[in-house]
Amino acid sequence: MKKVLIIDTSILCVWLEVPGMDDCGPEDDKWNKQRLDEKIQVEEQAHTTFVLPLASIIETGNHISQATHSRRERGQALAELMRKSANEQTPWAAFSEQSILWAPEKLIHLADAWPDLAAQKLSLGDATIKDVAEYYAQMNFQVEILTGDQGLKAYEPVAPAELPRRRERQ
């Protein structure tokens, strides 16, 4: 089963070394640049597809623009990942695949679901990342949301059980 790795803002900020955001996650599951680089390398070798949700792009861009220094350099690094995603450069998924999630009926669905999600303390950005994860899960991908946010991680779709392949009779 093909795997997708959906990259959340918290992880993207660590990856891009946004000043003041060099780690994320709870103490017992802390993500830093070294751990993240090792994870990215393992996933690249496994031919995992990386997905950059629009919410992660926007939120990370906001963090970069408010950083105390290195805004241009970090902005260039984010822009490069955006180009790779837009151009579907391996291992990145084409961003256009997510465009269906912004269709009017999907936005209405998000609007209808949003009040209950807000009551559960799920941000609007995280709600859209959850939708991206569900979109890929429905296409039979194994989905991992790479995040330091345990609340968002809880919305990671459960991988469907793989059915054993039948042997051909000889």
Phi, psi and omega in degrees: 000132180289143183247143171240144178245111182266122189262117181276163181305315184301317179287319180299322177295321176295314182302316183274000179056049177293125182308133180083358182228047186272359171207166179203164178099166179290162183306324182275001179210052186283133175256127173233178185300318181296311180298318181295316179300320178295317179297315180298317180298316179298315181292323176297317179295332179274002180062035174290145175267132180265136181240128180249098181293151179304319180300319179295320178298309183296312182295318179294319176301320177297317179297319179297314183294339180259003181292157182284340179197172175061027182298315181295315181296315180291325176297320177294321179295318177294317179301322179295318177294323178298318178297316179300318179293314181299325181268003181053042180281124182309131010263018187277139173281149177294130179299330183300337178299333182276351186300331178299332181288350181252010176293154183309316182294328177288321177295322177295318177299316178297317179299320180292322183279336189304313182303318180292323178293319178299320178298333178271006179069027175267123182292162178297321176300314179294326177298321179287328176294320175301318178296321177299316180298316179294323178302311180289325178297321179293340177266017177066035171266148166283127187245130171236127172268113180272108187207156171265358183265106182295331177296315177291319180303328180296339179271004179297128181297143176284132180293134177293147178293135178280132178280137178295142179279139179281141175282143177283140179283143180249000000 
